[in-house]
Amino acid sequence: MAKIFPFRGLRYTPAAGLLRDLVTPPYDVIDAAAQEKYYRRHLYNIIRLEYGRTGPEDTQTNNRYTRAAADFAAWQEKGVLAPEAVPALYRYEQEFTVAGHTRVRGGMICAVRLEPYENGVILPHEETLPKHKADRLALMQACAANFSPIFGLYADPEMNVEAMLRRAACREPDEDGVQRAHNEGRAAREAERAGRAAGLWPSSVGGAAPGTACSGRAGGGLPVSGGGHATPGKTGVHVPLRSACRAADLEFTDENEITHRLWVVAGQDAIKKIQNAMDGRRIFIADGHHRYETALQYSRLCRQAAGDPPGDLPTDYVMMTLVNLYDPGLVVLPTHRLVRNVADLDVDRLLRELGALFTVDEYPLDAAYRNFPQFLARLAEKAGLAGNTRAAAHGDGAREHGAGRMDFPAGGGTAAGRSGNLPGADFQPDPSHFRGPAGPAAVPVRNAPPPHRHVFGLYCGRGRLYTLALQDESALPGLMPPEHSPAWQGLDVAVLHQLILENLLGIGGRERAGESHLTYTREETGALDAVDNGEYQLAFFLNPTLVEEVTAVAGNGEKMPQKSTFFYPKLITGLVINKLS
């Protein structure tokens, strides 16, 4: 099963500037305009490493990857980035607002041993595209580092791992003490944060020697070594705070009012307990499939270059942020579909063809889209997702990080930074999905997720908005590809892609992979705008995928269609870097 390890993470030092000016969302939600914004924001913004500019003057020896490698080495030499004193795990919190409610999602940043999917230890749930993996591989080969963590999920119904991590981070003897200290110290932390200039942490400034790709063995960072914490005043490394129950080692609020907190956990005994608690658990990839598959390929290439030596290499590990499936802050939002380039599209004919399988009802959309949130709520109600979970609420919404692109390819983003009325999904997964002969969390069984109706929204422009509800749910197995499990066949995204996009609009797997006909968006009113202004022909709106659906499909060894889930909020890029040499 999955193996986790501490590592000597590289982090920004106070010499770099304010942390909120240095971080970005993940690269795959950043368009050209947002990229330029982050370049201008700060000389040391992580954008220069994670997603650098391209230009007509680029060559084999001067391009986004070589420039990232040069900056990465220079920043370490200048003390802009510095390593931890000893290998550590990191407790990570994100506090955010969705549907009018404030939530906190906790996780653990760690190194995870890479496992091929066929081993059944780390499981994907979405398809990937080759061109995105080629870009990420070129960056890893140039820099030998993970600049952003992969988002992984694990099942721990008793919350034991989180309790251990919280106690280790806060130095409290029991969970009640941790929560009490957290509550009582909130005001003090806010005052301290202001005094520390919103994102700086106690640390000495120093340099770290740059490394080279595919070099060295794992002895420096992966095994647990050294007990306790670094001595205050040690230069060239980060020094965690020491107190009975301390504030986060760093805390800041980003451009979208999401608060990030990070605690360094470096005590040897605590780390070993957390490692033991994670033994026997599988990891489901929530976000970062392209980066994980790239890390697998990079590991294989480095092993070949080294003559496939025995034991572990640094490149056999990847940085992940692991979140418990039972974390109350785990939220899934939908990703919608925008359609373009369908030749000779006749909307009236499409509606008639849809009527053969779906009940098509027109919804009176007002000119300013003011009642569109009510339409989205109706989708959840018709699907049977409202009322019986905490997931179907629509409210003031969640904002994607100010990236400028909501997964629009080639700069096609709309309404950057706009608040949307987004339905969330934070269902509690069924523990039976993780039970098997080896005990809890070992082998998922082929259980189907809770049933719900398949309902979609369709916008055709000029105020023409419809709900599409599958008429005969019992007929679904005969309509969907028989090689897939009932769990896959029941996915809203699978039904939309097969019965509507492919069968009626001719947008099959090749067209979806080529990104010529289909675009994915987390915007909602922005999607309406995109159809009204003629950029796209149609917009399809979905309910969120259930967490149970993710684990059931992944546990069966299957992959969902691309962009089936949107775990909100995205993990920030730039908090911790995992150097692979």
Solvent accessible surface area in square Angstrom, and as a share of the most:
residue,aa,sasa,rsa
1,M,82,0.37
2,A,1,0.01
3,K,76,0.32
4,I,6,0.03
5,F,37,0.15
6,P,0,0.00
7,F,4,0.02
8,R,86,0.31
9,G,0,0.00
10,L,3,0.02
11,R,3,0.01
12,Y,2,0.01
13,T,1,0.00
14,P,45,0.28
15,A,59,0.45
16,A,3,0.02
17,G,22,0.22
18,L,50,0.25
19,L,2,0.01
20,R,94,0.34
21,D,38,0.20
22,L,0,0.00
23,V,5,0.03
24,T,1,0.01
25,P,1,0.01
26,P,6,0.04
27,Y,16,0.06
28,D,30,0.15
29,V,0,0.00
30,I,0,0.00
31,D,14,0.07
32,A,72,0.56
33,A,73,0.57
34,A,3,0.03
35,Q,21,0.09
36,E,60,0.27
37,K,58,0.25
38,Y,0,0.00
39,Y,25,0.09
40,R,165,0.60
41,R,81,0.29
42,H,46,0.21
43,L,114,0.57
44,Y,34,0.13
45,N,0,0.00
46,I,0,0.00
47,I,0,0.00
48,R,42,0.15
49,L,0,0.00
50,E,5,0.02
51,Y,42,0.16
52,G,5,0.05
53,R,96,0.35
54,T,89,0.52
55,G,32,0.31
56,P,136,0.86
57,E,143,0.64
58,D,47,0.24
59,T,76,0.44
60,Q,167,0.74
61,T,116,0.68
62,N,75,0.38
63,N,25,0.13
64,R,40,0.15
65,Y,48,0.18
66,T,48,0.28
67,R,81,0.30
68,A,1,0.00
69,A,28,0.22
70,A,64,0.50
71,D,44,0.23
72,F,8,0.03
73,A,27,0.21
74,A,30,0.23
75,W,9,0.03
76,Q,0,0.00
77,E,112,0.50
78,K,127,0.54
79,G,1,0.01
80,V,4,0.02
81,L,1,0.00
82,A,0,0.00
83,P,19,0.12
84,E,2,0.01
85,A,17,0.13
86,V,36,0.20
87,P,8,0.05
88,A,0,0.00
89,L,0,0.00
90,Y,0,0.00
91,R,2,0.01
92,Y,6,0.02
93,E,4,0.02
94,Q,2,0.01
95,E,30,0.13
96,F,3,0.01
97,T,65,0.38
98,V,4,0.03
99,A,16,0.12
100,G,45,0.43
101,H,110,0.49
102,T,91,0.53
103,R,46,0.17
104,V,54,0.31
105,R,4,0.01
106,G,9,0.08
107,G,5,0.05
108,M,3,0.01
109,I,4,0.02
110,C,0,0.00
111,A,0,0.00
112,V,0,0.00
113,R,67,0.25
114,L,18,0.09
115,E,29,0.13
116,P,46,0.29
117,Y,41,0.16
118,E,148,0.66
119,N,83,0.43
120,G,16,0.15
121,V,14,0.08
122,I,0,0.00
123,L,10,0.05
124,P,11,0.07
125,H,0,0.00
126,E,16,0.07
127,E,87,0.39
128,T,24,0.14
129,L,13,0.07
130,P,101,0.63
131,K,121,0.51
132,H,53,0.24
133,K,49,0.21
134,A,63,0.49
135,D,25,0.13
136,R,9,0.03
137,L,21,0.10
138,A,30,0.23
139,L,12,0.06
140,M,16,0.07
141,Q,84,0.37
142,A,37,0.29
143,C,10,0.06
144,A,1,0.01
145,A,4,0.03
146,N,12,0.06
147,F,5,0.02
148,S,9,0.06
149,P,12,0.07
150,I,2,0.01
151,F,3,0.01
152,G,0,0.00
153,L,0,0.00
154,Y,7,0.03
155,A,4,0.03
156,D,0,0.00
157,P,56,0.35
158,E,121,0.54
159,M,56,0.25
160,N,66,0.34
161,V,1,0.00
162,E,17,0.08
163,A,20,0.16
164,M,56,0.25
165,L,2,0.01
166,R,41,0.15
167,R,81,0.29
168,A,18,0.14
169,A,0,0.00
170,C,8,0.05
171,R,72,0.26
172,E,33,0.15
173,P,117,0.74
174,D,65,0.34
175,E,63,0.28
176,D,106,0.55
177,G,1,0.01
178,V,1,0.00
179,Q,74,0.33
180,R,133,0.48
181,A,29,0.23
182,H,22,0.10
183,N,84,0.43
184,E,130,0.58
185,G,17,0.17
186,R,91,0.33
187,A,78,0.61
188,A,65,0.50
189,R,22,0.08
190,E,68,0.30
191,A,71,0.55
192,E,66,0.30
193,R,42,0.15
194,A,78,0.61
195,G,68,0.66
196,R,45,0.16
197,A,44,0.34
198,A,20,0.16
199,G,1,0.01
200,L,40,0.20
201,W,9,0.03
202,P,58,0.36
203,S,28,0.18
204,S,29,0.19
205,V,71,0.41
206,G,15,0.14
207,G,44,0.43
208,A,21,0.17
209,A,82,0.64
210,P,55,0.35
211,G,37,0.36
212,T,92,0.54
213,A,39,0.30
214,C,49,0.29
215,S,44,0.28
216,G,52,0.50
217,R,128,0.47
218,A,14,0.11
219,G,66,0.63
220,G,62,0.60
221,G,18,0.17
222,L,14,0.07
223,P,67,0.42
224,V,30,0.17
225,S,60,0.39
226,G,41,0.40
227,G,59,0.57
228,G,36,0.34
229,H,36,0.16
230,A,9,0.07
231,T,98,0.57
232,P,88,0.55
233,G,59,0.57
234,K,103,0.44
235,T,105,0.61
236,G,14,0.13
237,V,11,0.06
238,H,0,0.00
239,V,17,0.10
240,P,8,0.05
241,L,44,0.22
242,R,152,0.56
243,S,57,0.37
244,A,82,0.64
245,C,39,0.23
246,R,14,0.05
247,A,16,0.13
248,A,0,0.00
249,D,4,0.02
250,L,0,0.00
251,E,6,0.03
252,F,0,0.00
253,T,35,0.20
254,D,9,0.05
255,E,64,0.29
256,N,13,0.06
257,E,120,0.54
258,I,3,0.01
259,T,17,0.10
260,H,0,0.00
261,R,4,0.02
262,L,0,0.00
263,W,4,0.02
264,V,1,0.00
265,V,2,0.01
266,A,2,0.02
267,G,16,0.15
268,Q,54,0.24
269,D,104,0.54
270,A,29,0.22
271,I,1,0.01
272,K,95,0.40
273,K,123,0.52
274,I,1,0.00
275,Q,31,0.14
276,N,104,0.53
277,A,18,0.14
278,M,1,0.00
279,D,68,0.35
280,G,32,0.31
281,R,33,0.12
282,R,29,0.10
283,I,0,0.00
284,F,2,0.01
285,I,0,0.00
286,A,5,0.04
287,D,29,0.15
288,G,8,0.07
289,H,8,0.04
290,H,26,0.12
291,R,30,0.11
292,Y,0,0.00
293,E,24,0.11
294,T,0,0.00
295,A,2,0.01
296,L,19,0.09
297,Q,69,0.31
298,Y,1,0.00
299,S,11,0.07
300,R,128,0.47
301,L,63,0.32
302,C,1,0.01
303,R,48,0.17
304,Q,132,0.59
305,A,84,0.65
306,A,51,0.40
307,G,62,0.59
308,D,96,0.50
309,P,29,0.18
310,P,117,0.74
311,G,52,0.50
312,D,47,0.24
313,L,9,0.04
314,P,16,0.10
315,T,5,0.03
316,D,13,0.07
317,Y,6,0.02
318,V,4,0.02
319,M,1,0.00
320,M,0,0.00
321,T,0,0.00
322,L,1,0.01
323,V,2,0.01
324,N,5,0.02
325,L,2,0.01
326,Y,27,0.10
327,D,11,0.06
328,P,80,0.50
329,G,1,0.01
330,L,3,0.02
331,V,2,0.01
332,V,0,0.00
333,L,0,0.00
334,P,3,0.02
335,T,3,0.02
336,H,1,0.00
337,R,0,0.00
338,L,0,0.00
339,V,0,0.00
340,R,63,0.23
341,N,94,0.48
342,V,19,0.11
343,A,88,0.68
344,D,130,0.67
345,L,44,0.22
346,D,62,0.32
347,V,29,0.17
348,D,72,0.37
349,R,118,0.43
350,L,4,0.02
351,L,26,0.13
352,R,160,0.58
353,E,73,0.33
354,L,1,0.00
355,G,33,0.32
356,A,78,0.60
357,L,62,0.31
358,F,2,0.01
359,T,60,0.35
360,V,44,0.25
361,D,60,0.31
362,E,112,0.50
363,Y,19,0.07
364,P,104,0.65
365,L,21,0.11
366,D,44,0.23
367,A,108,0.84
368,A,59,0.45
369,Y,36,0.14
370,R,180,0.66
371,N,35,0.18
372,F,2,0.01
373,P,28,0.17
374,Q,105,0.47
375,F,0,0.00
376,L,3,0.01
377,A,27,0.21
378,R,102,0.37
379,L,1,0.01
380,A,1,0.01
381,E,109,0.49
382,K,62,0.26
383,A,1,0.01
384,G,40,0.38
385,L,8,0.04
386,A,40,0.31
387,G,81,0.78
388,N,110,0.57
389,T,41,0.24
390,R,127,0.46
391,A,2,0.02
392,A,10,0.08
393,A,51,0.39
394,H,41,0.18
395,G,21,0.20
396,D,109,0.56
397,G,9,0.09
398,A,3,0.02
399,R,73,0.27
400,E,5,0.02
401,H,1,0.01
402,G,9,0.09
403,A,0,0.00
404,G,11,0.11
405,R,32,0.12
406,M,7,0.03
407,D,9,0.05
408,F,0,0.00
409,P,29,0.18
410,A,106,0.82
411,G,44,0.42
412,G,13,0.12
413,G,25,0.24
414,T,20,0.12
415,A,27,0.21
416,A,67,0.52
417,G,24,0.23
418,R,92,0.34
419,S,69,0.44
420,G,13,0.13
421,N,47,0.24
422,L,9,0.05
423,P,3,0.02
424,G,9,0.08
425,A,0,0.00
426,D,9,0.04
427,F,19,0.08
428,Q,82,0.36
429,P,3,0.02
430,D,51,0.26
431,P,47,0.29
432,S,27,0.18
433,H,2,0.01
434,F,12,0.05
435,R,124,0.45
436,G,25,0.24
437,P,136,0.85
438,A,80,0.62
439,G,22,0.21
440,P,108,0.68
441,A,9,0.07
442,A,4,0.03
443,V,65,0.37
444,P,14,0.09
445,V,65,0.38
446,R,164,0.60
447,N,49,0.25
448,A,69,0.54
449,P,19,0.12
450,P,62,0.39
451,P,136,0.85
452,H,28,0.13
453,R,98,0.36
454,H,9,0.04
455,V,0,0.00
456,F,0,0.00
457,G,0,0.00
458,L,0,0.00
459,Y,1,0.00
460,C,16,0.10
461,G,6,0.05
462,R,213,0.78
463,G,29,0.28
464,R,60,0.22
465,L,0,0.00
466,Y,13,0.05
467,T,3,0.02
468,L,0,0.00
469,A,5,0.04
470,L,2,0.01
471,Q,95,0.42
472,D,74,0.38
473,E,57,0.26
474,S,95,0.61
475,A,40,0.31
476,L,11,0.06
477,P,80,0.50
478,G,75,0.72
479,L,61,0.30
480,M,6,0.03
481,P,24,0.15
482,P,121,0.76
483,E,134,0.60
484,H,51,0.23
485,S,6,0.04
486,P,99,0.62
487,A,5,0.04
488,W,24,0.08
489,Q,16,0.07
490,G,18,0.17
491,L,1,0.01
492,D,12,0.06
493,V,4,0.02
494,A,1,0.01
495,V,0,0.00
496,L,0,0.00
497,H,6,0.03
498,Q,39,0.17
499,L,3,0.02
500,I,0,0.00
501,L,0,0.00
502,E,68,0.31
503,N,86,0.44
504,L,59,0.29
505,L,18,0.09
506,G,51,0.49
507,I,0,0.00
508,G,9,0.09
509,G,43,0.41
510,R,205,0.75
511,E,43,0.19
512,R,49,0.18
513,A,50,0.39
514,G,53,0.51
515,E,24,0.11
516,S,47,0.30
517,H,43,0.19
518,L,2,0.01
519,T,0,0.00
520,Y,12,0.05
521,T,0,0.00
522,R,8,0.03
523,E,7,0.03
524,E,3,0.01
525,T,32,0.19
526,G,0,0.00
527,A,0,0.00
528,L,0,0.00
529,D,50,0.26
530,A,0,0.00
531,V,11,0.06
532,D,66,0.34
533,N,101,0.52
534,G,61,0.59
535,E,73,0.33
536,Y,6,0.02
537,Q,56,0.25
538,L,0,0.00
539,A,0,0.00
540,F,0,0.00
541,F,0,0.00
542,L,4,0.02
543,N,5,0.03
544,P,6,0.04
545,T,11,0.06
546,L,5,0.03
547,V,0,0.00
548,E,13,0.06
549,E,7,0.03
550,V,0,0.00
551,T,0,0.00
552,A,4,0.03
553,V,0,0.00
554,A,1,0.01
555,G,19,0.18
556,N,27,0.14
557,G,66,0.64
558,E,25,0.11
559,K,56,0.24
560,M,0,0.00
561,P,15,0.09
562,Q,20,0.09
563,K,29,0.12
564,S,4,0.03
565,T,9,0.05
566,F,4,0.02
567,F,7,0.03
568,Y,4,0.01
569,P,0,0.00
570,K,5,0.02
571,L,11,0.06
572,I,6,0.03
573,T,1,0.00
574,G,2,0.02
575,L,7,0.03
576,V,4,0.02
577,I,2,0.01
578,N,7,0.03
579,K,46,0.19
580,L,3,0.01
581,S,47,0.30
